[in-house]
Amino acid sequence: MFDVVVVGAGPAGSMAAKTAAEKGLNVLLIEKRQEIGTPVRCAEGISKESLKRFVEIDKKWIAAEVIGAKIYTPDGTEVVMAEEMAGNEVGFVLERKIFDRHLARLAAKAGAEVVVKTTALGFERTQNGLRVKLRRLGEEWEVETKLLIGADGVESKIGRMAGIIKTLKISEIESCAQYLMSGLDIDENYTYFYLGNELAPGGYAWIFPKGDRSANVGIGVLPSLAKMAAKHYLDRFIEKAGIKGKIVEFVAGAVPVYGEIDTAVADNIMLCGDAAYHSDPITGGGIANALSAGYHAGLVASEAVARKDFSASFLKRYDELWKADFGWKLRRNKKLQEFFLKLDDSTLNSLAKSIAGKNIKEMSVQAIITELLRNNPSLLGLFGELFS
Ligand SMILES: Cc1cc2nc3c(=O)[nH]c(=O)nc-3n(C[C@H](O)[C@H](O)[C@H](O)COP(=O)(O)OP(=O)(O)OC[C@H]3O[C@@H](n4cnc5c(N)ncnc54)[C@H](O)[C@@H]3O)c2cc1C
């Protein structure tokens, strides 16, 4: 019998498996894909600080380092967020094909058993824990475990079977399309964000450089507001922005923009990462929270094993940890997202103009809001409650 079975070897699952294995637990990490990390459904951007909390940085999986971000509103107003000293990198664009594999290897090195091309079909409760049904190349078998960690992404089967999450509404999910393009003519020191209700209803377009004149060029839209598929918005953006380059890869994917769920646990079960809707409702970024949630889930798994208590009421300790770490930010950014969704393009332009040319030294939602408040005291009533 395993102490922990982790379903999904993305950042959340590998971090959970690694943490639990480091604590001496008997861990099985299963991944349905043949190769961990591919296909990459991600623009691969993450802040340096968030990464450093959980992994030792290795240049092998850093595609590019950036010093800041540039945001554009529909009339072309530019807002720049950058560290004062040029060259002091603040963000990374990862090579997730290598990064995700590296994390799974760290889990294996810590003692977890890692199996690929194996799908978790479901689970049933037993007297001592759970029986998880697995399938690989048509062959089915079962394993027993005390704890199950669902890190199986945005459409988490484990989460739905456990009754922790429900299927998202079309207003709670960002539909994304992305090309990897080469031969681009861009300043590779920055990431680029493009806003506008026509351009990307309920979302934004992005260009994240990956070095060597290549970049992830993508878009996310809210299906509840969009009139066509994300890929059409992406093609239109590329044409209008005059982006010239060769498309070498295409991916489509979804990002939960739900906010904070009440609980990510049930008896014997914890969910982490996109499975628990842990990605940010404003930026759509989910790698950092996935790592953090995986880490906390791994720790609480070891405490649960030590106490032989796998009840939801004990596992709520995991809820406390991820909520204190970043849950509050999901809650706040959900409210901010609702506020920004109500803005028309001309208001977006004038808000951007009010902070254009200011020296925003940090790449964060908080830094932008602080600058908006400083220059638009009338927003205080709206934002005050969120930042109190
Ligand atoms: C287009 C796009 C761009 C994005 N850009 C960024 C970005 O720039 N920065 C950022 O921080 N975030 C970004 N995100 C979000 C980010 O990719 C996710 O938040 C992150 O990957 C979540 O990690 P995870 O481990 O929770 O889930 P995932 O990375 O989705 O991993 C889940 C894993 O579970 C496996 N799995 C699923 N079901 C089963 C099963 N039944 N059995 C076995 N295995 C299973 C899957 O194959 C997968 O490997 C983007 C997302 C999209 C779609």
PDBQT file of the ligand as one rigid body, heavy atoms in Angstrom, charges set to zero:
ROOT
HETATM    1  C1  LIG A 401      -1.927  28.871 -23.093  1.00  0.00    +0.000 C 
HETATM    2  C2  LIG A 401      -1.547  28.911 -21.637  1.00  0.00    +0.000 A 
HETATM    3  C3  LIG A 401      -0.568  29.779 -21.229  1.00  0.00    +0.000 A 
HETATM    4  C4  LIG A 401      -0.185  29.808 -19.869  1.00  0.00    +0.000 A 
HETATM    5  N1  LIG A 401       0.836  30.632 -19.509  1.00  0.00    +0.000 NA
HETATM    6  C5  LIG A 401       1.275  30.645 -18.235  1.00  0.00    +0.000 A 
HETATM    7  C6  LIG A 401       2.390  31.430 -17.845  1.00  0.00    +0.000 A 
HETATM    8  O1  LIG A 401       3.021  32.120 -18.650  1.00  0.00    +0.000 OA
HETATM    9  N2  LIG A 401       2.779  31.398 -16.539  1.00  0.00    +0.000 N 
HETATM   10  C7  LIG A 401       2.140  30.643 -15.602  1.00  0.00    +0.000 A 
HETATM   11  O2  LIG A 401       2.530  30.680 -14.430  1.00  0.00    +0.000 OA
HETATM   12  N3  LIG A 401       1.089  29.871 -15.955  1.00  0.00    +0.000 NA
HETATM   13  C8  LIG A 401       0.653  29.845 -17.235  1.00  0.00    +0.000 A 
HETATM   14  N4  LIG A 401      -0.383  29.025 -17.598  1.00  0.00    +0.000 N 
HETATM   15  C9  LIG A 401      -1.003  28.186 -16.561  1.00  0.00    +0.000 C 
HETATM   16  C10 LIG A 401      -0.087  27.006 -16.228  1.00  0.00    +0.000 C 
HETATM   17  O3  LIG A 401       0.264  26.326 -17.399  1.00  0.00    +0.000 OA
HETATM   18  C11 LIG A 401      -0.801  26.077 -15.245  1.00  0.00    +0.000 C 
HETATM   19  O4  LIG A 401      -1.336  26.833 -14.195  1.00  0.00    +0.000 OA
HETATM   20  C12 LIG A 401       0.157  25.016 -14.674  1.00  0.00    +0.000 C 
HETATM   21  O5  LIG A 401       0.629  24.168 -15.681  1.00  0.00    +0.000 OA
HETATM   22  C13 LIG A 401      -0.581  24.215 -13.608  1.00  0.00    +0.000 C 
HETATM   23  O6  LIG A 401       0.220  23.148 -13.182  1.00  0.00    +0.000 OA
HETATM   24  P1  LIG A 401      -0.463  21.808 -12.648  1.00  0.00    +0.000 P 
HETATM   25  O7  LIG A 401       0.650  20.933 -12.240  1.00  0.00    +0.000 OA
HETATM   26  O8  LIG A 401      -1.525  22.135 -11.698  1.00  0.00    +0.000 OA
HETATM   27  O9  LIG A 401      -1.227  21.212 -13.904  1.00  0.00    +0.000 OA
HETATM   28  P2  LIG A 401      -0.693  20.734 -15.309  1.00  0.00    +0.000 P 
HETATM   29  O10 LIG A 401       0.580  21.401 -15.665  1.00  0.00    +0.000 OA
HETATM   30  O11 LIG A 401      -1.846  20.880 -16.237  1.00  0.00    +0.000 OA
HETATM   31  O12 LIG A 401      -0.373  19.197 -15.098  1.00  0.00    +0.000 OA
HETATM   32  C14 LIG A 401      -1.404  18.246 -14.927  1.00  0.00    +0.000 C 
HETATM   33  C15 LIG A 401      -0.858  16.919 -15.369  1.00  0.00    +0.000 C 
HETATM   34  O13 LIG A 401      -1.794  15.896 -15.025  1.00  0.00    +0.000 OA
HETATM   35  C16 LIG A 401      -1.813  14.936 -16.068  1.00  0.00    +0.000 C 
HETATM   36  N5  LIG A 401      -3.091  14.223 -15.959  1.00  0.00    +0.000 N 
HETATM   37  C17 LIG A 401      -4.342  14.720 -16.127  1.00  0.00    +0.000 A 
HETATM   38  N6  LIG A 401      -5.273  13.782 -15.910  1.00  0.00    +0.000 NA
HETATM   39  C18 LIG A 401      -4.599  12.648 -15.578  1.00  0.00    +0.000 A 
HETATM   40  C19 LIG A 401      -5.011  11.319 -15.251  1.00  0.00    +0.000 A 
HETATM   41  N7  LIG A 401      -6.316  10.990 -15.189  1.00  0.00    +0.000 N 
HETATM   42  N8  LIG A 401      -4.052  10.394 -14.991  1.00  0.00    +0.000 NA
HETATM   43  C20 LIG A 401      -2.735  10.719 -15.044  1.00  0.00    +0.000 A 
HETATM   44  N9  LIG A 401      -2.289  11.963 -15.360  1.00  0.00    +0.000 NA
HETATM   45  C21 LIG A 401      -3.207  12.902 -15.619  1.00  0.00    +0.000 A 
HETATM   46  C22 LIG A 401      -1.674  15.790 -17.322  1.00  0.00    +0.000 C 
HETATM   47  O14 LIG A 401      -1.235  15.026 -18.423  1.00  0.00    +0.000 OA
HETATM   48  C23 LIG A 401      -0.661  16.832 -16.872  1.00  0.00    +0.000 C 
HETATM   49  O15 LIG A 401       0.663  16.438 -17.137  1.00  0.00    +0.000 OA
HETATM   50  C24 LIG A 401      -0.811  28.973 -18.930  1.00  0.00    +0.000 A 
HETATM   51  C25 LIG A 401      -1.816  28.100 -19.346  1.00  0.00    +0.000 A 
HETATM   52  C26 LIG A 401      -2.180  28.062 -20.680  1.00  0.00    +0.000 A 
HETATM   53  C27 LIG A 401      -3.260  27.102 -21.127  1.00  0.00    +0.000 C 
ENDROOT
TORSDOF 0
